[in-house]
């Protein structure tokens, strides 16, 4: 059996531990969470500062591959009421903090943040800036759709301190673009990149996906050839997650027969990776590539890479505030997730309530395992030399790594695990070995996308 067939099982992406399906919602209560939020704020605000994720869910069209929480509309009258609600939610957090937050990181995600007008984004951020201190070295980034990211968007956000732009490219093959309902010619993307470079953006990221319907090796090669001409500073190269049982009708516009199968999908990844290497990019963590000198590359080289619900980041903050429908917050000791439906989210906030619909308080074991999985995802190794990094779940995880060790995916050393070069593509499987909650309650239905 090939390694691909052997390890292509459903596996979490580990932006958190425990993963969302294993949160203990019944034992969660908002009073405890608020206490832990205050504790985390007191511990971190004066040192590292806090991170802020703002979810802007609106899109004018449905991209059929998309697994994000979104609301499809062409009615831009929704912008102002939604921003007003975001600011009210921010006020609820300010009341818990009790003093002025120091912001180390902001990310505008979606949906399509550039669905909102430049003026409305300016209004939202200006109001937040009035109540906080944005640190001089803060990392400010936003996601943009090439089809509606205007020079005005770029200039306005640059003036607000943003220096990193992430563009959702996915694939330049016209057949692929048509079936995923995301038409954006190379020329359209090039114009946005040129405008961003002219204005002064120092980091541009392209999101690419392998495993999309109708995708071929020829099309992938042509896409990446066009990508490297535009020379983005970093590239996210994601495995397409086909989860129509979760995401509904969007991912049922095509069938599994249209998708590259296991070995073919893996070949697309290996082709992409080899082309990135040939053009000077280095592999960073899982799914990411960056040019030497780019901040993500530097963080990986120095062991300072961090990972949270926004993905990989250079800003190591323990407190992440999530604003907006479906946003997830993390104060290291607890997780919370907001109501996903826009109208219900707005009603809760406008009535003075935190719009939280689920949460999890991490216990001592959770905190230990969380650290080990974080280390593996960011550094491809973890160790348990100190007594405060050891627990029974670590020993159980090591036992599950016996087979991956035979397959040369990991090296299990005294008090240390190191992922090999051969094992890096299987990092989700390796992290899963330590997922104590998953192994204690193995799901009877598929909760996660396939690892490969």
N, C-alpha and C positions, 0 to 999 in steps of 0.2 A: 504494500500500500504506500502511495506517495505521501510525503509530509503534508501536502495541501489537502488531500482527502482525509488524512488522519486528524488534522487539527481544524478543519473547516466546520466548526461547531458554533452554535449561537453563543456569543460572548459580549459582555458589556464593553463600552469604550472607556470606562473609568475616569470620567470627569469628576466623579465623587466616589467615596466609599463611606457607608454602604450606598449601593446604587439605588435609584429612586424606587424601584419595585419592592425593595427590602426595607424601606423606612418603616419604623414602628409608629404608625399614625395614631393608633389607639392610646399610646402612652404620651403622645405629644400634647402640650398645652401652651397657649400663647404667653401666659404669665412667666413660666419658666424660660421660654425663649427670650422674652424681653429682658429678663434678668441676665441671661447669658450674653445678649446683645450689648447691654450696658457694660458688662465685665470685659468683653472683647474690645469694645471701644476704648475703655479706660487703659487697657493693656497696650493697644496698638496705635491709637491716634497720635500720641506724642512721639512715637518712634517711626514706624514704617508708613503710617497713614492708612487710608482705606481705599478700596476699589469700588467703583460704581458701574453697574451694568444697567442700561436703559433699553427696554424692549419696545420697538416701534413696529407693530405687527402688520401694518397695511401694505398691500400689494395691489397693483392694477390688474395683473394677470396671474393665473395659477401656473407655476412651473411644476410639471407633473412628477418630477423626481423628488421634490422638496419634502423634508421631514420636519421643517420648522413650524412653530405655531404662527399662523398668519390669518389675516382677514382680507378677503378679496373684495375690492370696491374701486369704482372710479370716482366716487363722491369725496372730494377733498374737503368738504365741510366737516368731516370727522376730525380733522387735524386739531383745531383749537380746543374742542371739549376734551380730547384725549390728553393734550398737553396740560390743560388745567388740572386734570385728574392726577397726572404724574407729579405735578408740583405739590398737590395736596398730600399725596403719599409721601413725598420727600419731607414734608412738614411733620408727618407722623414720626418719621425716623429722627428728625431733629429734636423732637420732644423727648424721645427715649435717650438720646445721646446727652442732652443737657449742656453741651458746649459745642463750639464751632469745629466741624470736622475738617481734617486736612486730607485733601484728595490726592492720591498717588496715581490713580488710574481711572479712566473713563472709557467705556466702549459702548457705542451705539449699534445695536443689533436689530435683527428683524426676522421676518418681514423685510421691508425695504425702507431703511431710514431716509433715503433720498426721495421717498414718496412725499415726505413733508417738505414744504417750501423752505428755502434758505432763511427767510425771515422768521418762520416759526421755530426752526432749530436754534436760531440766535436767541429768540425769546426764552425758550426752554433753558438753554445753557446759561444765559445771563442771570436768570432768576436763581439758578443753583449756585452760580459763582458768588452772588451777593451774600449767600448764607454759609459759604465755606471758603477755605483757603486752598487754592490749587497750587500744589508744590511746584517749584521751578523745574524739577526733573520729572514731572508727571508724564505718564504715557497716555496719550489721548488718541483714540482710533475710532473709525467708523466703517461700516459696510455700505458699499454703494452698488447700485445696479448700473451697468454701463449705459443702459438705455435712457436713464433719467438723471444721471449725475452731471449737473451742469457746472460751468465755470463759476457761476455764482455760488453754488453749494460749496465747491472747493475753496473759493476765496473766503467765504463767510466762516467756514469751520477752521481754516488756517488762521484767520484772525482771532479765533477763539482758542488757539493753542494746539489744534490738531496737526499732527505730523505724519500719521500713518493712515493709509487708505487700503481697504480690502475690497477687491472686485470679484464678483461671482462670475467666472468664465465658464467653467465646467467642461466645454468642448467646443471647438470651432467647426467641427464637421456639420454641414448643413442638414444632413439626414438626422443626426442625433439632436440637433437644435430643434428641428421640427417636431420630433416625437416627444421631446420633453417640454415643448412650448416655451422655448427661450431663444428667440432669434436675436443675435447680436453679432454682426460682421466684425472682422478683425479691425476694419477702419474705424468703427464706432469705439472699440476699446482703445485703440491707439490714440484717438483724440482725447479721451479722458486722461490717459497716462501722460500725454504731452502737456496738457493743461496743468495737471498736478505737479509735474516736474518743473514747469515754468514758474508756478506759484511758489514752490519751495518745499514740497513734501519730500521727506527724507526716507520714507519706507513705504513701498507699495507691495501689496500681497495679491497674488492671484489664487483663487480657489479653483482647483481642477478636480474632476471626479473620474475614477475608472470603474468599469462595470456597468455603465449606462446602457440602455437599450440601443441596439444597432451599432454599438461601438466596435471598431475593428483596429487591428494593429496599424494598418496604413493610415487610418484617420487619426489615431493617437500620435503617430510620428509627425504627421503634418501639423496637428494642433500644437505640439510641443515645439516644433521648429518655429512656428509663429510666435509662441510665448517667449522663447528665449531671445528673439529679435527685439521684443519690447523690454526685456531685461528687468522683470520685477525683482525686488530685493529678496523676497521670500515667496515660496510656493507651498500651498496646502494641497496635498494630493490624497484625497479621501476615497475610501472604498464606498461605492454606492450601497446604501442600506435599503434593501427592498423589504419593506414592512407594511404591505397594504392592509393587513389586519389591524394595524394601529392608525395608519394615516388615511385610510378610506379611499374614496373614489379616485383621487389624483393619481395614485400609483396603480390603478387598475385600467389606465388608458392603453396599457400594453400588457403582455403576458410574460411569464417566466421564459417562454420560448424565444423572446426577443432579447434576452439578457445573455451576455457572455457567461459561459459556465465555468466551474471551478478552475480548471487548468488554464483555460483561455483568459479568464479574468486575471489570474496571477501573472500570466505572461504580459498582459497590459501594464501591470504594476512594474514588473521587472524592466520592461522596455522604457517606461517613463523614468524610472530611477536611473537607468544607464544613461539616458539622454541628459538628465539633470547633471549627473556626475561629469559627463563629457563637456558640459557648458559651465563648469566651475561651481556648481551648487553642492553643498554638503547636507547629509541627512541629519535632521535634528529631531530627537524624540520619535514619536509615532506620527506618520503622515506629513511631516513637514521637511522642507528643504530651504536652505538660505545661503546667500553669498557670503564669503568671508568678509568680516568687518560689520555685517548687519548685526543689530543688537541681539536678535534671537541666537545667532551663531555665537556671539561673544558669551552670552549667558550659558549656553550649553558647554562651551569650552571651559568656562571657569566654575562649572558646577552650580550656577545660580539660576538655572531654569526653573520656572514655577508652572504649575498647572491648576486650573480651577474650572468652573463651569463655562468660562469663556474660551477654554482651550489653553494652549501654551502662552505664557506671558513672561516678560522680564521683570515685572513688578511683583515682588514677593510680599503680598499683604495677606493677613489672616482674616480680615473682615471684608466681605463682599456684600454690598447692598444691591439687591435686585429691584428695580422699579419697572412697573408695567405688567400687562397681562402675561401670565405664564412665567414671569421671571423667577429665578431661583436665587435665594440669598444664602450666605454661608458666613457664620461667625467663628468657624473652626470647631466650636462645641456643638453646634446645631445647624440644621438645614431647614429652609422653608421654601415653599413654592406658592406663587400667587395663582388666583383664579385664572383659567385660560380664556374663558369667553369674555370678549371686550366689554359688552354691556354689563354683565354681572360684575366684572372687575370694577367698572366705573361706579356702579351702584354702591358697592361696599365702601369704596374710598369716599365717595361723596356723602355717605352717611356717617363718616368719621371712624370707620373700621379699617384695621389692617386687612388687606384682601387675601389673606393666607388661607389656603384650603387644605394644605397638608404640611407635615414637618417631621423632623426626626431629631431627637436628642442623642448625641453620640455617647456611648458608655466607654469605659476604660479600654476594653478590647478594640472597639471601633477605632479609637484614636490611634492605637498602636498599628493596627492593620492599615489604616488610612495612610500613615506615614510610610510604611513599607511599599505600598502600591504607588504612592506618589514618587518615591525614590526610583522605583523600577521604570515608571513612565517617563521620568525626566532625565535620569542618569544611567539607566540600564543596569543598575545594581542596587543592592541594599544590604545592610548589615545589622547584626543584633548583638554587638559586643557588650553594650551596657545592659544592666538588669532592667532598666525602664523601657527597653525596646524588645523585650522577650515576653511571650505568652504561649499558651498551648496551641493557639491557632497558627502560630509561626511553625511550630514543629509539625503540625498536620499538613501545612502547606508544603514543607520540604518533602514530606512523604509523597505528595502528589507530583513533585517535580522529578521523581525517579525516572519516569518514562521520557520526559523532555530532555533529561540529562543524557540518557542513552542515545537520544537522537541528536545530541550535540547542540541543543538549543540554549542550554545554560551550563554554567560550571558552578557546582555546589561546593563551596570551600568552608572551612571551619568559620562559623559565625558570619558567613557572607554568601550571597548569590550574585553571579555576574552573568548577564545575558551576552551570548556570543553574537558575532556578526550574522551567523546563520540563523540565530534565534530572533533577531530584531523584528522580522516581519510577523512573528508570532507572539509579540509582546502582550497582546490581550489575553492569549491563552496562559501565558506565564503568570500574569497578574491574577488570573482567575484561580490559580492554584491556592492563593492565599485568601480567597474570598470566603471567609468562614460562614457568612450568612447564606450565601448561595448553596454551599454544600450541605448545610443543615436543613435547607428547605429547597430541594431541587425542583424547579418549576415543571409542571405537567403540560404546560403549553409554552410556545416560543415567545419569550419576552424581549429578546435582543436580536439584532441582526447577526449574520454569519461573520466569523472572524476574518475570513479571507475574501 
